[in-house]
């Protein structure tokens, strides 16, 4: 019972504050609010191009590292065909991922060229 009384008191207090201050807020002079652009890019295309450029810069050393790791796995695999297949898969999928990132840059250039 005490909880219900407490919730009712809080609700009525909040409602009375809203009713009390609502006219003052409604009649206040309209203010112009200007939010500065936190990005250094003006268009969405520039932002996407910057993100793709960042992905290329970040992914290039990762791809090189993956290929080196795959080479080491391949060297130490010996006659184990499972490890050889794992090394080939590492190289294959890392190159596919890098190709997708590069294709995103090409696709962005094509879309920008078509739409102007």
N, C-alpha and C positions, 0 to 999 in steps of 0.2 A: 504494500500500500504506500509505503514511504517513497518507493521508486517512482510510482505513477504520479504522486504529488510533485516530486522533484522534476520529472519530465514535463508535467503540465506547467509548472512555474517557469521553467526555461523557455518553453514554447510561447507562453503568453508574454514574457519579457521580450523575447525576440520580435514577436509580432507587434508589440507596442512601440518598440524602437523603430521598426520599419514604417509604421503608420506615422510616427512623430517626425521622422526625417525625410520621408518620401516627397512631400511638397517642396522642401528646400532643394532637394536634388533635382526635381523636375523643373523647377523655375530657375535653376542656375544657368549662367551664361554658357553657351556652347563653347567648348574649348577645342582648339585644333591640336590634335596629337600627331606628331610626326615621328615615325620610327626610322632611325638611320639604318641603312643596309649594312648588316654585319659582314657580308661577303664582299669581295672585291670584284664580283662578276655582276653584270647588268642583266644578262639574259640567261635563260635556262640552258641554251646550247653551250654557252661559255662555261657554265657550271659543270655540265656533263663532260665536256672536253677536258676540263681540269681534273675531274675524278678519274677519267680514263687515263690521262697522262700520269696521274699518281699511281694508278694500278700498274701501268707499264713499268714505272720506275721501281716500285716495290717488288713486282713479280720477276723481274729479270734476274736479280741475284738469287732469288729462291729457285728459279728454274735451273740455274747453273749448279746450285748446291744439290738439287735433286738428281741431276744428271751425274754429278760426281759420286753421290751416294749410290746410285744405281750401278755405276761402274765398279765401285768397291764391292757391292753385293755380288755382281757378276764375277769379279775376280776371285772372291773367296767362296763362291758357290761350288767350285770343283766340278764333280760329276753329278751334283744334286740338281735334277731338272726342275724341281719346285722353286729353288732359289733363282735359277736362271730365268724362269718364267716371271718371277717376282721382279727381277731387275728389268726385264723387257717391259713389263707393265708399268713400272715406275717411269721409265723413259717415255713410253707411249702416252700415258695419261698426263704427264707433265707437259709434253709438247702439245697435246690436244688443248689443255687449259690455256697455254700461252697463245696458241692460235686463236682461241675464242676471244682472249683479251685484245689481240691485234685486230681481229675481225670487228670488234666493237668500235675501234678507232676508225676503221674503214667505213663501217656502216654509219657512224656519226658524220663523217665527211660527206658521204653520199646524201644523207638526209638533209644536211645543212645546205649542200649544193642545190638540191632539188627545191627545197622550200625557200631558199634565199635568205 
